[in-house]
Structure formats: structure tokens, C-alpha cells
Amino acid sequence: MVYFIKSLRPISDLQEIEFADNQIEKADRELMQQYFLNFWKRRDPMNPEEAWLRYKEQVEIVQRMFGTRAMYGFQTDRGRVYLKYGTPNTRRQFDVMRGKPYEIWQYYRVGRQSNIRFVFVNENPSTKIYRLRHSDAIGEPSDPTWRAKVNLIDLDDVNQNGDLGNPNNLNGQ
């Protein structure tokens, strides 16, 4: 039950996360089950079980794609974004000669926003854990100097807006 409640974090608001953490800490199985059922009833009052089963399928996909020995897939940044926003419209992977491997996910539409990107960087190539370093999405981490931190360019090449002066330096982005 704890695993399933923790898997809800990517789609939970702050109040739900806090409440869930309290339920997990109390370790009262009945209260956890009630919280879980109420969570899905709020999402789909007509068919909470079906809503959960659809989400559970996505959690299993995320586990296969992004899970590691150290982290469940839904605990990773890529897993969280996948569960929260869905499958990206495009997903490009870059294994660079110098610098760190990274991925750029693009969503054509996220809520009322359009053309949203997420940049994930593998800081330690011996792991499969990619950290979210930059996004255009409201409420997500934003770092316009992410390219420099991935060692793709020198910081001197980044203008005040965090963009490169020459778009050809984007390695196909």
C-alpha cells in the first residue's frame, strides 16, 4: 500500500502529498486504504477503480523505463514528468562526445501552455538517473544556462536571455 500511495506523488498537489506522508508515517493500513480510495474518487467519481488501473499502467511503464536499483521510476525526474504530463510528443537523446548525456522532451501542449520543453541531464554516466535541469513549463525548474552546465558551450557564448547567439550551436535542437 505504501508503494502505491508514494506512486501518486507526481500527480498530487502539495496538500495531498503532505496528507499522504502523514498516513504513511502513521502506518495505519485502513487509513492508507481510505486515503487511496478517496484520492481516486476525487479524480474520477464515476469510476475510481478504472482511473487507478490506467494510472497504475503508466507507473509500470515508468518503472521499466526509468527505474533503477536505487529509485522507483516514479521517484525519478523523468518518471515524475512522464506521469504528470504524459508521454512527450518528442523525446530526443543526446550522447555527446564532450559533456554529459542529456535528453530533451517536448510537449506541444501542457494545460494552457504550448511548446514546452524539459531538459534532463545525466550528471553521472555510470547511472541511468537523469535530473531535470530546465523547463519552460510554469512551476518547473528553469535554468537558461543549462547548456553550459552540460558542457556543450562556454558560458561566454550565452547571451543575457540564456540563449545562444548562434542557433547552429544547439546540436540539432
PyMOL CGO cylinders between C-alpha atoms (Angstrom):
from pymol import cmd
from pymol.cgo import CYLINDER

trace = [
    CYLINDER, 0.00, 0.00, 0.00, 2.84, 2.42, 0.81, 0.3, 1, 1, 1, 1, 1, 1,
    CYLINDER, 2.84, 2.42, 0.81, 4.33, 1.90, -2.66, 0.3, 1, 1, 1, 1, 1, 1,
    CYLINDER, 4.33, 1.90, -2.66, 1.03, 2.75, -4.34, 0.3, 1, 1, 1, 1, 1, 1,
    CYLINDER, 1.03, 2.75, -4.34, 0.49, 5.86, -2.23, 0.3, 1, 1, 1, 1, 1, 1,
    CYLINDER, 0.49, 5.86, -2.23, 4.02, 7.06, -2.96, 0.3, 1, 1, 1, 1, 1, 1,
    CYLINDER, 4.02, 7.06, -2.96, 3.42, 6.48, -6.66, 0.3, 1, 1, 1, 1, 1, 1,
    CYLINDER, 3.42, 6.48, -6.66, 0.70, 9.16, -6.54, 0.3, 1, 1, 1, 1, 1, 1,
    CYLINDER, 0.70, 9.16, -6.54, 3.16, 11.98, -5.72, 0.3, 1, 1, 1, 1, 1, 1,
    CYLINDER, 3.16, 11.98, -5.72, 3.72, 13.06, -9.34, 0.3, 1, 1, 1, 1, 1, 1,
    CYLINDER, 3.72, 13.06, -9.34, 0.02, 13.83, -9.80, 0.3, 1, 1, 1, 1, 1, 1,
    CYLINDER, 0.02, 13.83, -9.80, -0.70, 15.08, -6.27, 0.3, 1, 1, 1, 1, 1, 1,
    CYLINDER, -0.70, 15.08, -6.27, -0.93, 18.65, -5.08, 0.3, 1, 1, 1, 1, 1, 1,
    CYLINDER, -0.93, 18.65, -5.08, 1.08, 19.82, -2.05, 0.3, 1, 1, 1, 1, 1, 1,
    CYLINDER, 1.08, 19.82, -2.05, -1.79, 19.25, 0.38, 0.3, 1, 1, 1, 1, 1, 1,
    CYLINDER, -1.79, 19.25, 0.38, -2.30, 15.70, -0.88, 0.3, 1, 1, 1, 1, 1, 1,
    CYLINDER, -2.30, 15.70, -0.88, 1.42, 14.95, -0.59, 0.3, 1, 1, 1, 1, 1, 1,
    CYLINDER, 1.42, 14.95, -0.59, 1.51, 16.21, 2.98, 0.3, 1, 1, 1, 1, 1, 1,
    CYLINDER, 1.51, 16.21, 2.98, -1.58, 14.20, 3.92, 0.3, 1, 1, 1, 1, 1, 1,
    CYLINDER, -1.58, 14.20, 3.92, -0.21, 11.07, 2.23, 0.3, 1, 1, 1, 1, 1, 1,
    CYLINDER, -0.21, 11.07, 2.23, 3.12, 11.42, 4.03, 0.3, 1, 1, 1, 1, 1, 1,
    CYLINDER, 3.12, 11.42, 4.03, 1.24, 11.63, 7.34, 0.3, 1, 1, 1, 1, 1, 1,
    CYLINDER, 1.24, 11.63, 7.34, -0.73, 8.48, 6.50, 0.3, 1, 1, 1, 1, 1, 1,
    CYLINDER, -0.73, 8.48, 6.50, 2.45, 6.62, 5.60, 0.3, 1, 1, 1, 1, 1, 1,
    CYLINDER, 2.45, 6.62, 5.60, 4.14, 7.77, 8.81, 0.3, 1, 1, 1, 1, 1, 1,
    CYLINDER, 4.14, 7.77, 8.81, 1.20, 6.57, 10.93, 0.3, 1, 1, 1, 1, 1, 1,
    CYLINDER, 1.20, 6.57, 10.93, 1.36, 3.21, 9.13, 0.3, 1, 1, 1, 1, 1, 1,
    CYLINDER, 1.36, 3.21, 9.13, -2.35, 2.60, 9.64, 0.3, 1, 1, 1, 1, 1, 1,
    CYLINDER, -2.35, 2.60, 9.64, -3.29, 0.34, 6.75, 0.3, 1, 1, 1, 1, 1, 1,
    CYLINDER, -3.29, 0.34, 6.75, -7.00, 1.13, 6.97, 0.3, 1, 1, 1, 1, 1, 1,
    CYLINDER, -7.00, 1.13, 6.97, -6.38, 4.90, 6.88, 0.3, 1, 1, 1, 1, 1, 1,
    CYLINDER, -6.38, 4.90, 6.88, -4.00, 4.48, 3.95, 0.3, 1, 1, 1, 1, 1, 1,
    CYLINDER, -4.00, 4.48, 3.95, -6.59, 2.46, 2.04, 0.3, 1, 1, 1, 1, 1, 1,
    CYLINDER, -6.59, 2.46, 2.04, -9.25, 5.10, 2.74, 0.3, 1, 1, 1, 1, 1, 1,
    CYLINDER, -9.25, 5.10, 2.74, -6.91, 7.88, 1.59, 0.3, 1, 1, 1, 1, 1, 1,
    CYLINDER, -6.91, 7.88, 1.59, -6.10, 5.94, -1.58, 0.3, 1, 1, 1, 1, 1, 1,
    CYLINDER, -6.10, 5.94, -1.58, -9.76, 5.32, -2.41, 0.3, 1, 1, 1, 1, 1, 1,
    CYLINDER, -9.76, 5.32, -2.41, -10.70, 8.96, -1.75, 0.3, 1, 1, 1, 1, 1, 1,
    CYLINDER, -10.70, 8.96, -1.75, -7.81, 10.14, -3.92, 0.3, 1, 1, 1, 1, 1, 1,
    CYLINDER, -7.81, 10.14, -3.92, -9.19, 8.26, -6.92, 0.3, 1, 1, 1, 1, 1, 1,
    CYLINDER, -9.19, 8.26, -6.92, -12.81, 9.17, -6.16, 0.3, 1, 1, 1, 1, 1, 1,
    CYLINDER, -12.81, 9.17, -6.16, -11.80, 12.85, -6.41, 0.3, 1, 1, 1, 1, 1, 1,
    CYLINDER, -11.80, 12.85, -6.41, -10.14, 12.15, -9.77, 0.3, 1, 1, 1, 1, 1, 1,
    CYLINDER, -10.14, 12.15, -9.77, -12.97, 10.08, -11.24, 0.3, 1, 1, 1, 1, 1, 1,
    CYLINDER, -12.97, 10.08, -11.24, -16.13, 9.85, -9.09, 0.3, 1, 1, 1, 1, 1, 1,
    CYLINDER, -16.13, 9.85, -9.09, -17.88, 7.60, -11.60, 0.3, 1, 1, 1, 1, 1, 1,
    CYLINDER, -17.88, 7.60, -11.60, -15.12, 5.00, -11.93, 0.3, 1, 1, 1, 1, 1, 1,
    CYLINDER, -15.12, 5.00, -11.93, -12.23, 5.47, -9.48, 0.3, 1, 1, 1, 1, 1, 1,
    CYLINDER, -12.23, 5.47, -9.48, -11.00, 1.91, -9.97, 0.3, 1, 1, 1, 1, 1, 1,
    CYLINDER, -11.00, 1.91, -9.97, -10.64, 2.36, -13.73, 0.3, 1, 1, 1, 1, 1, 1,
    CYLINDER, -10.64, 2.36, -13.73, -8.78, 5.65, -13.20, 0.3, 1, 1, 1, 1, 1, 1,
    CYLINDER, -8.78, 5.65, -13.20, -6.39, 3.91, -10.82, 0.3, 1, 1, 1, 1, 1, 1,
    CYLINDER, -6.39, 3.91, -10.82, -5.80, 1.00, -13.21, 0.3, 1, 1, 1, 1, 1, 1,
    CYLINDER, -5.80, 1.00, -13.21, -4.97, 3.39, -16.07, 0.3, 1, 1, 1, 1, 1, 1,
    CYLINDER, -4.97, 3.39, -16.07, -2.55, 5.27, -13.85, 0.3, 1, 1, 1, 1, 1, 1,
    CYLINDER, -2.55, 5.27, -13.85, -1.03, 2.06, -12.48, 0.3, 1, 1, 1, 1, 1, 1,
    CYLINDER, -1.03, 2.06, -12.48, -0.27, 1.01, -16.05, 0.3, 1, 1, 1, 1, 1, 1,
    CYLINDER, -0.27, 1.01, -16.05, 1.64, 4.27, -16.54, 0.3, 1, 1, 1, 1, 1, 1,
    CYLINDER, 1.64, 4.27, -16.54, 3.52, 3.72, -13.26, 0.3, 1, 1, 1, 1, 1, 1,
    CYLINDER, 3.52, 3.72, -13.26, 4.59, 0.29, -14.54, 0.3, 1, 1, 1, 1, 1, 1,
    CYLINDER, 4.59, 0.29, -14.54, 5.79, 1.82, -17.81, 0.3, 1, 1, 1, 1, 1, 1,
    CYLINDER, 5.79, 1.82, -17.81, 7.76, 4.46, -15.92, 0.3, 1, 1, 1, 1, 1, 1,
    CYLINDER, 7.76, 4.46, -15.92, 9.30, 1.76, -13.72, 0.3, 1, 1, 1, 1, 1, 1,
    CYLINDER, 9.30, 1.76, -13.72, 10.50, -0.18, -16.75, 0.3, 1, 1, 1, 1, 1, 1,
    CYLINDER, 10.50, -0.18, -16.75, 11.80, 2.94, -18.50, 0.3, 1, 1, 1, 1, 1, 1,
    CYLINDER, 11.80, 2.94, -18.50, 13.36, 4.91, -15.63, 0.3, 1, 1, 1, 1, 1, 1,
    CYLINDER, 13.36, 4.91, -15.63, 13.55, 2.76, -12.51, 0.3, 1, 1, 1, 1, 1, 1,
    CYLINDER, 13.55, 2.76, -12.51, 16.94, 1.92, -11.06, 0.3, 1, 1, 1, 1, 1, 1,
    CYLINDER, 16.94, 1.92, -11.06, 18.18, -0.17, -8.17, 0.3, 1, 1, 1, 1, 1, 1,
    CYLINDER, 18.18, -0.17, -8.17, 18.22, 2.98, -6.04, 0.3, 1, 1, 1, 1, 1, 1,
    CYLINDER, 18.22, 2.98, -6.04, 14.95, 4.61, -7.13, 0.3, 1, 1, 1, 1, 1, 1,
    CYLINDER, 14.95, 4.61, -7.13, 11.50, 3.66, -8.29, 0.3, 1, 1, 1, 1, 1, 1,
    CYLINDER, 11.50, 3.66, -8.29, 10.67, 5.05, -11.72, 0.3, 1, 1, 1, 1, 1, 1,
    CYLINDER, 10.67, 5.05, -11.72, 8.08, 7.46, -10.32, 0.3, 1, 1, 1, 1, 1, 1,
    CYLINDER, 8.08, 7.46, -10.32, 10.74, 8.91, -7.97, 0.3, 1, 1, 1, 1, 1, 1,
    CYLINDER, 10.74, 8.91, -7.97, 12.96, 9.97, -10.87, 0.3, 1, 1, 1, 1, 1, 1,
    CYLINDER, 12.96, 9.97, -10.87, 12.58, 13.33, -12.57, 0.3, 1, 1, 1, 1, 1, 1,
    CYLINDER, 12.58, 13.33, -12.57, 11.80, 11.73, -15.92, 0.3, 1, 1, 1, 1, 1, 1,
    CYLINDER, 11.80, 11.73, -15.92, 9.25, 9.45, -14.29, 0.3, 1, 1, 1, 1, 1, 1,
    CYLINDER, 9.25, 9.45, -14.29, 7.58, 12.33, -12.46, 0.3, 1, 1, 1, 1, 1, 1,
    CYLINDER, 7.58, 12.33, -12.46, 7.31, 14.42, -15.61, 0.3, 1, 1, 1, 1, 1, 1,
    CYLINDER, 7.31, 14.42, -15.61, 6.01, 11.46, -17.62, 0.3, 1, 1, 1, 1, 1, 1,
    CYLINDER, 6.01, 11.46, -17.62, 3.32, 10.70, -15.04, 0.3, 1, 1, 1, 1, 1, 1,
    CYLINDER, 3.32, 10.70, -15.04, 2.35, 14.33, -14.56, 0.3, 1, 1, 1, 1, 1, 1,
    CYLINDER, 2.35, 14.33, -14.56, 2.29, 15.47, -18.20, 0.3, 1, 1, 1, 1, 1, 1,
    CYLINDER, 2.29, 15.47, -18.20, 2.03, 12.22, -20.16, 0.3, 1, 1, 1, 1, 1, 1,
    CYLINDER, 2.03, 12.22, -20.16, 4.13, 10.86, -22.98, 0.3, 1, 1, 1, 1, 1, 1,
    CYLINDER, 4.13, 10.86, -22.98, 6.16, 13.65, -24.61, 0.3, 1, 1, 1, 1, 1, 1,
    CYLINDER, 6.16, 13.65, -24.61, 5.38, 14.49, -28.23, 0.3, 1, 1, 1, 1, 1, 1,
    CYLINDER, 5.38, 14.49, -28.23, 9.10, 14.26, -28.98, 0.3, 1, 1, 1, 1, 1, 1,
    CYLINDER, 9.10, 14.26, -28.98, 11.95, 12.80, -26.97, 0.3, 1, 1, 1, 1, 1, 1,
    CYLINDER, 11.95, 12.80, -26.97, 15.50, 13.37, -28.18, 0.3, 1, 1, 1, 1, 1, 1,
    CYLINDER, 15.50, 13.37, -28.18, 18.51, 11.76, -26.56, 0.3, 1, 1, 1, 1, 1, 1,
    CYLINDER, 18.51, 11.76, -26.56, 21.99, 13.19, -26.89, 0.3, 1, 1, 1, 1, 1, 1,
    CYLINDER, 21.99, 13.19, -26.89, 25.16, 11.27, -26.07, 0.3, 1, 1, 1, 1, 1, 1,
    CYLINDER, 25.16, 11.27, -26.07, 27.72, 13.99, -26.52, 0.3, 1, 1, 1, 1, 1, 1,
    CYLINDER, 27.72, 13.99, -26.52, 31.43, 13.48, -27.09, 0.3, 1, 1, 1, 1, 1, 1,
    CYLINDER, 31.43, 13.48, -27.09, 32.41, 16.06, -24.51, 0.3, 1, 1, 1, 1, 1, 1,
    CYLINDER, 32.41, 16.06, -24.51, 29.92, 16.89, -21.85, 0.3, 1, 1, 1, 1, 1, 1,
    CYLINDER, 29.92, 16.89, -21.85, 27.12, 15.00, -20.20, 0.3, 1, 1, 1, 1, 1, 1,
    CYLINDER, 27.12, 15.00, -20.20, 24.40, 12.88, -21.84, 0.3, 1, 1, 1, 1, 1, 1,
    CYLINDER, 24.40, 12.88, -21.84, 21.04, 14.63, -21.86, 0.3, 1, 1, 1, 1, 1, 1,
    CYLINDER, 21.04, 14.63, -21.86, 17.50, 14.38, -23.15, 0.3, 1, 1, 1, 1, 1, 1,
    CYLINDER, 17.50, 14.38, -23.15, 15.06, 17.00, -24.35, 0.3, 1, 1, 1, 1, 1, 1,
    CYLINDER, 15.06, 17.00, -24.35, 11.37, 16.24, -24.13, 0.3, 1, 1, 1, 1, 1, 1,
    CYLINDER, 11.37, 16.24, -24.13, 8.93, 18.45, -25.95, 0.3, 1, 1, 1, 1, 1, 1,
    CYLINDER, 8.93, 18.45, -25.95, 5.20, 18.74, -25.34, 0.3, 1, 1, 1, 1, 1, 1,
    CYLINDER, 5.20, 18.74, -25.34, 3.15, 20.61, -27.89, 0.3, 1, 1, 1, 1, 1, 1,
    CYLINDER, 3.15, 20.61, -27.89, 0.60, 21.49, -25.22, 0.3, 1, 1, 1, 1, 1, 1,
    CYLINDER, 0.60, 21.49, -25.22, 0.68, 21.40, -21.40, 0.3, 1, 1, 1, 1, 1, 1,
    CYLINDER, 0.68, 21.40, -21.40, -2.50, 22.87, -19.98, 0.3, 1, 1, 1, 1, 1, 1,
    CYLINDER, -2.50, 22.87, -19.98, -2.69, 26.38, -21.43, 0.3, 1, 1, 1, 1, 1, 1,
    CYLINDER, -2.69, 26.38, -21.43, 0.99, 26.44, -22.36, 0.3, 1, 1, 1, 1, 1, 1,
    CYLINDER, 0.99, 26.44, -22.36, 2.37, 25.40, -25.71, 0.3, 1, 1, 1, 1, 1, 1,
    CYLINDER, 2.37, 25.40, -25.71, 5.74, 24.23, -26.99, 0.3, 1, 1, 1, 1, 1, 1,
    CYLINDER, 5.74, 24.23, -26.99, 7.08, 23.21, -23.57, 0.3, 1, 1, 1, 1, 1, 1,
    CYLINDER, 7.08, 23.21, -23.57, 10.50, 21.60, -23.20, 0.3, 1, 1, 1, 1, 1, 1,
    CYLINDER, 10.50, 21.60, -23.20, 12.06, 19.60, -20.39, 0.3, 1, 1, 1, 1, 1, 1,
    CYLINDER, 12.06, 19.60, -20.39, 15.83, 19.09, -20.31, 0.3, 1, 1, 1, 1, 1, 1,
    CYLINDER, 15.83, 19.09, -20.31, 17.13, 16.13, -18.32, 0.3, 1, 1, 1, 1, 1, 1,
    CYLINDER, 17.13, 16.13, -18.32, 20.86, 15.67, -17.70, 0.3, 1, 1, 1, 1, 1, 1,
    CYLINDER, 20.86, 15.67, -17.70, 22.73, 12.54, -16.66, 0.3, 1, 1, 1, 1, 1, 1,
    CYLINDER, 22.73, 12.54, -16.66, 25.25, 14.04, -14.26, 0.3, 1, 1, 1, 1, 1, 1,
    CYLINDER, 25.25, 14.04, -14.26, 26.90, 10.68, -13.65, 0.3, 1, 1, 1, 1, 1, 1,
    CYLINDER, 26.90, 10.68, -13.65, 27.01, 8.48, -16.78, 0.3, 1, 1, 1, 1, 1, 1,
    CYLINDER, 27.01, 8.48, -16.78, 27.51, 5.35, -14.64, 0.3, 1, 1, 1, 1, 1, 1,
    CYLINDER, 27.51, 5.35, -14.64, 23.86, 5.73, -13.56, 0.3, 1, 1, 1, 1, 1, 1,
    CYLINDER, 23.86, 5.73, -13.56, 20.63, 5.96, -15.53, 0.3, 1, 1, 1, 1, 1, 1,
    CYLINDER, 20.63, 5.96, -15.53, 19.41, 8.83, -13.38, 0.3, 1, 1, 1, 1, 1, 1,
    CYLINDER, 19.41, 8.83, -13.38, 18.71, 11.97, -15.38, 0.3, 1, 1, 1, 1, 1, 1,
    CYLINDER, 18.71, 11.97, -15.38, 17.93, 15.13, -13.40, 0.3, 1, 1, 1, 1, 1, 1,
    CYLINDER, 17.93, 15.13, -13.40, 15.56, 17.81, -14.63, 0.3, 1, 1, 1, 1, 1, 1,
    CYLINDER, 15.56, 17.81, -14.63, 17.75, 20.87, -15.24, 0.3, 1, 1, 1, 1, 1, 1,
    CYLINDER, 17.75, 20.87, -15.24, 15.50, 23.14, -17.24, 0.3, 1, 1, 1, 1, 1, 1,
    CYLINDER, 15.50, 23.14, -17.24, 11.92, 23.54, -18.40, 0.3, 1, 1, 1, 1, 1, 1,
    CYLINDER, 11.92, 23.54, -18.40, 9.73, 26.20, -19.99, 0.3, 1, 1, 1, 1, 1, 1,
    CYLINDER, 9.73, 26.20, -19.99, 6.72, 24.91, -18.01, 0.3, 1, 1, 1, 1, 1, 1,
    CYLINDER, 6.72, 24.91, -18.01, 5.33, 27.15, -15.32, 0.3, 1, 1, 1, 1, 1, 1,
    CYLINDER, 5.33, 27.15, -15.32, 6.18, 25.80, -11.89, 0.3, 1, 1, 1, 1, 1, 1,
    CYLINDER, 6.18, 25.80, -11.89, 9.07, 23.64, -13.10, 0.3, 1, 1, 1, 1, 1, 1,
    CYLINDER, 9.07, 23.64, -13.10, 12.79, 24.35, -12.61, 0.3, 1, 1, 1, 1, 1, 1,
    CYLINDER, 12.79, 24.35, -12.61, 14.20, 26.81, -15.12, 0.3, 1, 1, 1, 1, 1, 1,
    CYLINDER, 14.20, 26.81, -15.12, 17.88, 27.36, -15.83, 0.3, 1, 1, 1, 1, 1, 1,
    CYLINDER, 17.88, 27.36, -15.83, 18.66, 29.17, -19.08, 0.3, 1, 1, 1, 1, 1, 1,
    CYLINDER, 18.66, 29.17, -19.08, 22.36, 28.34, -18.65, 0.3, 1, 1, 1, 1, 1, 1,
    CYLINDER, 22.36, 28.34, -18.65, 21.74, 24.59, -18.73, 0.3, 1, 1, 1, 1, 1, 1,
    CYLINDER, 21.74, 24.59, -18.73, 23.78, 24.16, -21.93, 0.3, 1, 1, 1, 1, 1, 1,
    CYLINDER, 23.78, 24.16, -21.93, 26.88, 25.48, -20.25, 0.3, 1, 1, 1, 1, 1, 1,
    CYLINDER, 26.88, 25.48, -20.25, 26.38, 23.21, -17.26, 0.3, 1, 1, 1, 1, 1, 1,
    CYLINDER, 26.38, 23.21, -17.26, 26.19, 20.22, -19.59, 0.3, 1, 1, 1, 1, 1, 1,
    CYLINDER, 26.19, 20.22, -19.59, 29.49, 21.41, -21.06, 0.3, 1, 1, 1, 1, 1, 1,
    CYLINDER, 29.49, 21.41, -21.06, 28.03, 21.93, -24.51, 0.3, 1, 1, 1, 1, 1, 1,
    CYLINDER, 28.03, 21.93, -24.51, 29.22, 25.53, -24.69, 0.3, 1, 1, 1, 1, 1, 1,
    CYLINDER, 29.22, 25.53, -24.69, 31.15, 28.09, -22.75, 0.3, 1, 1, 1, 1, 1, 1,
    CYLINDER, 31.15, 28.09, -22.75, 29.18, 30.47, -20.54, 0.3, 1, 1, 1, 1, 1, 1,
    CYLINDER, 29.18, 30.47, -20.54, 30.61, 33.36, -22.58, 0.3, 1, 1, 1, 1, 1, 1,
    CYLINDER, 30.61, 33.36, -22.58, 28.58, 32.12, -25.58, 0.3, 1, 1, 1, 1, 1, 1,
    CYLINDER, 28.58, 32.12, -25.58, 25.27, 32.57, -23.74, 0.3, 1, 1, 1, 1, 1, 1,
    CYLINDER, 25.27, 32.57, -23.74, 23.52, 35.94, -24.09, 0.3, 1, 1, 1, 1, 1, 1,
    CYLINDER, 23.52, 35.94, -24.09, 21.55, 37.70, -21.37, 0.3, 1, 1, 1, 1, 1, 1,
    CYLINDER, 21.55, 37.70, -21.37, 18.40, 35.71, -22.17, 0.3, 1, 1, 1, 1, 1, 1,
    CYLINDER, 18.40, 35.71, -22.17, 20.24, 32.43, -21.75, 0.3, 1, 1, 1, 1, 1, 1,
    CYLINDER, 20.24, 32.43, -21.75, 20.12, 31.76, -25.48, 0.3, 1, 1, 1, 1, 1, 1,
    CYLINDER, 20.12, 31.76, -25.48, 23.00, 31.11, -27.78, 0.3, 1, 1, 1, 1, 1, 1,
    CYLINDER, 23.00, 31.11, -27.78, 23.87, 33.85, -30.20, 0.3, 1, 1, 1, 1, 1, 1,
    CYLINDER, 23.87, 33.85, -30.20, 24.20, 31.26, -32.98, 0.3, 1, 1, 1, 1, 1, 1,
    CYLINDER, 24.20, 31.26, -32.98, 21.30, 28.77, -33.12, 0.3, 1, 1, 1, 1, 1, 1,
    CYLINDER, 21.30, 28.77, -33.12, 23.50, 26.34, -35.06, 0.3, 1, 1, 1, 1, 1, 1,
    CYLINDER, 23.50, 26.34, -35.06, 25.32, 25.61, -31.78, 0.3, 1, 1, 1, 1, 1, 1,
    CYLINDER, 25.32, 25.61, -31.78, 22.28, 23.76, -30.42, 0.3, 1, 1, 1, 1, 1, 1,
    CYLINDER, 22.28, 23.76, -30.42, 23.39, 20.31, -31.61, 0.3, 1, 1, 1, 1, 1, 1,
    CYLINDER, 23.39, 20.31, -31.61, 20.23, 19.77, -33.60, 0.3, 1, 1, 1, 1, 1, 1,
    CYLINDER, 20.23, 19.77, -33.60, 17.76, 21.18, -31.08, 0.3, 1, 1, 1, 1, 1, 1,
]
cmd.load_cgo(trace, "trace")
